[in-house]
Amino acid sequence: MSSPETLEREGRENIAGPGLDYLSFYTAGSLVREGRGDEIYDIDVIQALEEQAVGFQIDRDDILPYFNPPFLAAAFAPLTFCRWDSSPWLCLR
């Protein structure tokens, strides 16, 4: 999994890359943890949270929306107590 420091930068930020689809699960899990589960499919909310997680502005075409069922977002909620780029490794410990 890439971190924001290793993402490709060519004039604009690019979040596309292997493993980065986890960001959509992390964002949806964050919303569930915050009691905002009704917003997991709101693209404007998702964009704001993804930008907050990676630390830079994301083009609308590069947003990774959440397309999965709500109960799956709840499974990711506990992982959102850590940074998005390090939380998957908690599962491997």
Buried (B, 14 or more C-beta within 10 A) or exposed (E): BBEBEEBEEEEEBBBEEEEBEBBBBBBBBBBBBEEBBEBBBBEEBBBEBBBEBBEEEBEEEBBBBBEBEBEBBBEBBEBBEEEBBEBBEEEEE
